[in-house]
Amino acid sequence: MNTIPNVKLNSGYEMPMVGLGVYKASPSETVQAVEWALKGGYRHIDTASLYKNEKEVGEAIKDSGLARAEIFVTTKIWNDDIVSERSVEALKESLYRLGMDYVDLLLIHWPVKGWQKAYVDLAECVDKGLIRSLGVSNFKTHHLEAIKGISKLVPAIDQVETHVYFQERRILEYCKSNGITMEAWRPLGGAGSRELVDPTLVAIAKAHTVSPAQVALKWNVQRGVIVIPKSVHQDRIKSNIDLFSFDLSGEEMEAISSLDRKDGREGRDPDEYGQ
Ligand SMILES: NC(=O)c1ccc[n+]([C@@H]2O[C@H](COP(=O)([O-])OP(=O)(O)OC[C@H]3O[C@@H](n4cnc5c(N)ncnc54)[C@H](OP(=O)(O)O)[C@@H]3O)[C@@H](O)[C@H]2O)c1
């Protein structure tokens, strides 16, 4: 079984460097994927109220027989709940669906209108023990900078889209110098990824007898970024966490760094939300 290194967050809690993402996994796929993941050594699951599978994540964790304290669970407050100023109620609803009395990491899903109030309200839920670490998602450096004006609590995590073709180095540098850990969503480049057939990645994978997906994930881990690859296939779930029997050389890390592209973004630009 794989042993996954942890990162110590600014909240004092430890977070595994690799987790299972369950976006677009149906409820039944989620139960199966989480079961395979926990059996294969994962101890970190990333869900969201948007994904409509928090209940199944909670059930699969319960059925695993593992202690709650052994598993790191992330969920997120969806945009509608932020805009309508009901983030605390939404957190309680997520906890109810998960069947848990606290969440390890709670993220503000996008910096939509009202995110500042949500952040302040949710910071109080850290004090109440409902959230162990509070973080944000899809925050650019100007959003992160704005938090300094509204709360003393530095977010533990910024979960952003980042992968080989979209490296977000500026946000990573900002996070590193402000005690925030960066986490990558879409770390494989998503369904039908262009990156997993990139000749540089393929050549590096061949040299280490691993897959291009493992190289893409290891590159982020080696630069200090947490990854949460999604899969509903057992063989992929297994290999996506098998990242610690090889290391990328400095030269290989640099070769991958040169693959960053201006058109690399796959999802929405957070500034489209107008905040
Ligand atoms: N905060 C946010 O706004 C946000 C946005 C998007 C995602 N997320 C989180 O980040 C997680 C990961 O992002 P994502 O799901 O968008 O994309 P991803 O993990 O980069 O890619 C998932 C896709 O890659 C396939 N795949 C998985 N392992 C593979 C492998 N070893 N080789 C080839 N293909 C493989 C999966 O197919 P199969 O499932 O069929 O194997 C799926 O189609 C999500 O599940 C979610 O938890 C957060």
The ligand as an SDF file (V2000), in Angstrom:
LIG
                    3D

 48 52  0  0  0  0  0  0  0  0999 V2000
  -12.6400   23.9610   -7.0990 N   0  0  0  0  0  0  0  0  0  0  0  0
  -13.1020   23.8520   -8.3200 C   0  0  0  0  0  0  0  0  0  0  0  0
  -13.6610   24.8040   -8.9130 O   0  0  0  0  0  0  0  0  0  0  0  0
  -12.9500   22.5520   -9.0260 C   0  0  0  0  0  0  0  0  0  0  0  0
  -13.2390   22.4760  -10.3890 C   0  0  0  0  0  0  0  0  0  0  0  0
  -13.0780   21.2420  -11.0210 C   0  0  0  0  0  0  0  0  0  0  0  0
  -12.6280   20.1450  -10.3020 C   0  0  0  0  0  0  0  0  0  0  0  0
  -12.3920   20.2340   -8.9650 N   0  0  0  0  0  0  0  0  0  0  0  0
  -11.9130   19.0750   -8.1690 C   0  0  0  0  0  0  0  0  0  0  0  0
  -10.7210   18.5630   -8.7740 O   0  0  0  0  0  0  0  0  0  0  0  0
  -10.8910   17.1890   -9.0960 C   0  0  0  0  0  0  0  0  0  0  0  0
  -10.0640   16.8330  -10.3210 C   0  0  0  0  0  0  0  0  0  0  0  0
  -10.4080   17.6410  -11.4300 O   0  0  0  0  0  0  0  0  0  0  0  0
  -11.2280   17.0710  -12.6910 P   0  0  0  0  0  0  0  0  0  0  0  0
  -12.0770   15.9340  -12.2640 O   0  0  0  0  0  0  0  0  0  0  0  0
  -11.9250   18.2090  -13.3040 O   0  0  0  0  0  0  0  0  0  0  0  0
  -10.0880   16.6320  -13.7020 O   0  0  0  0  0  0  0  0  0  0  0  0
   -8.8240   15.6330  -13.6780 P   0  0  0  0  0  0  0  0  0  0  0  0
   -8.7290   14.9440  -12.3830 O   0  0  0  0  0  0  0  0  0  0  0  0
   -7.6790   16.3930  -14.2020 O   0  0  0  0  0  0  0  0  0  0  0  0
   -9.2070   14.6110  -14.8120 O   0  0  0  0  0  0  0  0  0  0  0  0
  -10.2390   13.6810  -14.6670 C   0  0  0  0  0  0  0  0  0  0  0  0
  -10.3840   12.9500  -15.9970 C   0  0  0  0  0  0  0  0  0  0  0  0
   -9.1960   12.2060  -16.2910 O   0  0  0  0  0  0  0  0  0  0  0  0
   -9.5030   10.8310  -16.4120 C   0  0  0  0  0  0  0  0  0  0  0  0
   -8.3940   10.1040  -15.7720 N   0  0  0  0  0  0  0  0  0  0  0  0
   -8.2090    9.8760  -14.4470 C   0  0  0  0  0  0  0  0  0  0  0  0
   -7.0690    9.2210  -14.2320 N   0  0  0  0  0  0  0  0  0  0  0  0
   -6.5010    9.0000  -15.4400 C   0  0  0  0  0  0  0  0  0  0  0  0
   -5.3160    8.3680  -15.8580 C   0  0  0  0  0  0  0  0  0  0  0  0
   -4.4730    7.8260  -14.9760 N   0  0  0  0  0  0  0  0  0  0  0  0
   -5.0420    8.3350  -17.1910 N   0  0  0  0  0  0  0  0  0  0  0  0
   -5.8780    8.9020  -18.0750 C   0  0  0  0  0  0  0  0  0  0  0  0
   -7.0250    9.5130  -17.7430 N   0  0  0  0  0  0  0  0  0  0  0  0
   -7.3340    9.5650  -16.4240 C   0  0  0  0  0  0  0  0  0  0  0  0
  -10.8390   10.6270  -15.7260 C   0  0  0  0  0  0  0  0  0  0  0  0
  -11.5700    9.5960  -16.3220 O   0  0  0  0  0  0  0  0  0  0  0  0
  -12.2330    8.3650  -15.4910 P   0  0  0  0  0  0  0  0  0  0  0  0
  -12.9620    8.9130  -14.3190 O   0  0  0  0  0  0  0  0  0  0  0  0
  -13.1300    7.7440  -16.5130 O   0  0  0  0  0  0  0  0  0  0  0  0
  -11.0830    7.4760  -15.1180 O   0  0  0  0  0  0  0  0  0  0  0  0
  -11.5310   11.9780  -15.9930 C   0  0  0  0  0  0  0  0  0  0  0  0
  -12.1100   11.9960  -17.2670 O   0  0  0  0  0  0  0  0  0  0  0  0
  -12.4060   17.0760   -9.2910 C   0  0  0  0  0  0  0  0  0  0  0  0
  -12.8730   15.7450   -9.2970 O   0  0  0  0  0  0  0  0  0  0  0  0
  -12.9050   17.9150   -8.1450 C   0  0  0  0  0  0  0  0  0  0  0  0
  -12.8400   17.1740   -6.9450 O   0  0  0  0  0  0  0  0  0  0  0  0
  -12.5260   21.4240   -8.3170 C   0  0  0  0  0  0  0  0  0  0  0  0
  1  2  1  0
  2  3  2  0
  2  4  1  0
  4  5  1  0
  4 48  2  0
  5  6  2  0
  6  7  1  0
  7  8  2  0
  8  9  1  0
  8 48  1  0
  9 10  1  0
  9 46  1  0
 10 11  1  0
 11 12  1  0
 11 44  1  0
 12 13  1  0
 13 14  1  0
 14 15  2  0
 14 16  1  0
 14 17  1  0
 17 18  1  0
 18 19  2  0
 18 20  1  0
 18 21  1  0
 21 22  1  0
 22 23  1  0
 23 24  1  0
 23 42  1  0
 24 25  1  0
 25 26  1  0
 25 36  1  0
 26 27  1  0
 26 35  1  0
 27 28  2  0
 28 29  1  0
 29 30  1  0
 29 35  2  0
 30 31  1  0
 30 32  2  0
 32 33  1  0
 33 34  2  0
 34 35  1  0
 36 37  1  0
 36 42  1  0
 37 38  1  0
 38 39  2  0
 38 40  1  0
 38 41  1  0
 42 43  1  0
 44 45  1  0
 44 46  1  0
 46 47  1  0
M  CHG  2   8   1  16  -1
M  END
$$$$
